[in-house]
Structure formats: structure tokens, C-alpha cells
Amino acid sequence: MNSPNIITVRRIRKITGLQHCSIRDISRNYFRTEHVGVFVAEVILFAILGAVAIWPIINAAETVKIYLL
């Protein structure tokens, strides 16, 4: 029986030698251990940060358009 107080750690096999991983392999290994809920929350926060960062640029472009017309 699993207790909610026990933390399990999965060990990722180390790649030895001259083996090269592609970007696809690296991302597949990362997203295999990433929980979907955490990933969705990070995407939403990134979208909010992007919207907040682009907002002043859009307002400035609208202001310039008003003064040039």
C-alpha cells in the first residue's frame, strides 16, 4: 500500500560514451516525467506574461497611429 507521505524518485539512466541525443529524444525524456497539470499551468502563466509584455507595445502603436492620421 502506498502512503501519501512517501516520495518516490525515478532514476533516469545516464547516457554514456559518445552517444548523441537528438532534440526529440531530450524533449521526450523531459515531458515523460513532466505532469500534464504542471505543464498546463506553466503554459497559462507564460501566456499571461506574454500578454502583459505585449500590451504596452500595442498601446504605443495605436497612439502613434492616432497622431499620424
N, C-alpha and C positions, 0 to 999 in steps of 0.2 A: 504494500500500500504506500502510495506517495504522500508525503506530508507537504503542506504548503510552505513550510519553513525550510525545506531542503532546497538548495540551489544546485542544479546540475550544470556542469560545464562540458561542452563538447570540444574535443580537441581536433584541430584541423591538421591534417597530415602535411608536413613540411615537404616542399619540393626540393630535391637535392640534385646536385650535378648541374649540367648545362641545359636543362630543360627550360624552354621559354614558354610562358603563358601568354595567350592572346588576351585582348581586352575582353572578349566574350567570356573566356574562362574566369577571369578575375571578377567580372561583374556577376557571373552566375554563382560563383562561390560566395560572394558578398550577399547577394539577395536571397540565397538559400537560407542563410541564418537570420536575415532581417525579418522581423514580424510585419505583417501587412498593415496592422493598425498604426504602428510607429511610422512606417513609411508614408501612409496617407496623411498623418498629422504633420509630418515634415514637409510634404508637398503643399499642403494648405498654408502652412506658415510661410513657406518660400513664396507662394503666390501673393499673399498679403504683403510681404516685404517688397516684392516687385511692384505691386500696385502703388504702395506708398512712395516708392522711389521714383516712379514714372509720373506721378500726379503733378509735381511742380513743373516738369518739362512740358506737359500738355497745357497747363495753365499759361505758361510763358509763351508758348506758340500761339495760343488763342489771343493773348494780349497783343502780341506783335501783329497778328493778322488784323485785329480791330484798328490799330493805329496806322497801319499801312493802307487800309482801304478807305 
